[in-house]
Amino acid sequence: MNDQIPVSSALDEETARAEVYGLLAALYYAPPGPELLAQLRVAVTEAPAAGGFLEEPWRQFVGTVRELGDEQVAREYDALFGGVGKPEVYLFGSWYLSGFLNEKPLAALRSDLAALGLARDEAMPETEDHFACVCEVMRYLIAGDDVEVANLTQQQKFFSTHLQPWATQMCEAISAHPKARFYAALAGFTAAFVSVEAQGFDLMA
């Protein structure tokens, strides 16, 4: 992670947005490893993307990371999202949009991904509506080389259809859980970032 992500131009801002989505994808997909946690602990507590609204939740998140050990973070991830059977908190869009896993929202997501020429890696155990996977798609739509796919129009469409309708609800579920410390702080930052993204896309309308 960069010590500080510059926001001096539109290109820098897009790079910053892509990096935030990439970071969220990594942190929600699996317990973060020692290297990533070490980078977070020395990150400057300034907004990692343009917009002062993100600065305080980012500062709180980095502060929380500094208070917790690697094993504590790993145990928290497993306690919230892992285990056998039903997890304490779901990270899947279908759950929040329909109340069930593998439902119509997932089918719609798969159809839209196919239209974008994207498909799930067969080595990946999670379905495409996992929050980490959706964030990774957004990262690609910002930073990808294929301008027919990676452009603001596609970003807005994908965000408003497959991320915005349920991300805040997921963040609230995480924040409210008594076992959540690292992920409560991350959820606070995630909700703020989603809000900033939504405002940015609204300005395009």
FENBELTA-V908061 format. One record per residue. RES is the residue in one small letter. PSI is psi in degrees with one decimal (NA if undefined). Layout:
BEGIN
res = [RES;RES]
psi = [PSI;PSI]
END
This chain:
BEGIN
res = [m;n;d;q;i;p;v;s;s;a;l;d;e;e;t;a;r;a;e;v;y;g;l;l;a;a;l;y;y;a;p;p;g;p;e;l;l;a;q;l;r;v;a;v;t;e;a;p;a;a;g;g;f;l;e;e;p;w;r;q;f;v;g;t;v;r;e;l;g;d;e;q;v;a;r;e;y;d;a;l;f;g;g;v;g;k;p;e;v;y;l;f;g;s;w;y;l;s;g;f;l;n;e;k;p;l;a;a;l;r;s;d;l;a;a;l;g;l;a;r;d;e;a;m;p;e;t;e;d;h;f;a;c;v;c;e;v;m;r;y;l;i;a;g;d;d;v;e;v;a;n;l;t;q;q;q;k;f;f;s;t;h;l;q;p;w;a;t;q;m;c;e;a;i;s;a;h;p;k;a;r;f;y;a;a;l;a;g;f;t;a;a;f;v;s;v;e;a;q;g;f;d;l;m;a]
psi = [140.2;148.0;-39.6;130.0;118.7;149.4;38.3;-9.4;167.2;-37.2;-44.2;-40.0;-41.7;-40.3;-42.2;-44.0;-46.1;-40.7;-36.8;-45.6;-40.7;-40.0;-45.1;-41.5;-45.0;-41.2;-30.1;-19.6;-35.1;163.8;129.3;141.6;170.4;-38.1;-45.9;-42.0;-39.0;-40.0;-40.4;-37.1;-24.7;6.8;142.5;144.8;56.3;158.6;128.1;2.0;163.4;138.3;112.2;-19.6;-26.6;-13.1;-45.8;-47.4;-32.5;-42.7;-42.6;-39.7;-49.5;-39.9;-39.3;-42.1;-40.2;-23.4;-15.3;145.3;164.6;-43.6;-36.4;-42.6;-43.1;-42.6;-37.4;-42.7;-47.7;-37.9;-36.2;-45.4;-12.1;-150.0;172.7;134.0;-146.3;124.8;165.6;-38.9;132.8;146.1;20.9;131.9;-40.2;-35.8;-43.1;-28.7;-26.6;-13.8;0.8;157.8;156.0;43.4;-166.0;-38.4;-34.7;-40.9;-40.3;-39.9;-45.6;-38.4;-43.5;-36.5;-41.2;-38.6;-28.9;-3.8;22.4;148.8;154.3;138.3;127.0;-21.3;-10.8;121.7;-23.9;151.3;165.3;-18.5;8.1;139.3;-38.8;-39.7;-40.4;-40.3;-37.9;-35.9;-43.3;-41.1;-43.3;-40.8;-21.5;-45.5;-5.2;158.1;-22.5;100.4;-16.6;-26.4;-46.8;85.7;168.3;-36.4;-46.2;-37.1;-48.6;-43.8;-46.0;-44.0;-49.5;-23.9;-42.6;-4.1;-53.2;-39.4;-17.7;-10.7;-42.6;-38.9;-42.1;-45.4;-39.1;-39.0;-40.4;-48.2;-32.7;-11.6;131.6;-20.8;-6.2;122.5;-66.0;-49.8;-22.1;-43.2;-41.0;-40.2;-36.4;-43.4;-41.9;-45.9;-40.0;-42.0;-42.9;-38.8;-43.4;-42.8;-43.9;-41.9;-41.7;-42.6;-32.9;-32.7;-20.5;-24.6;NA]
END
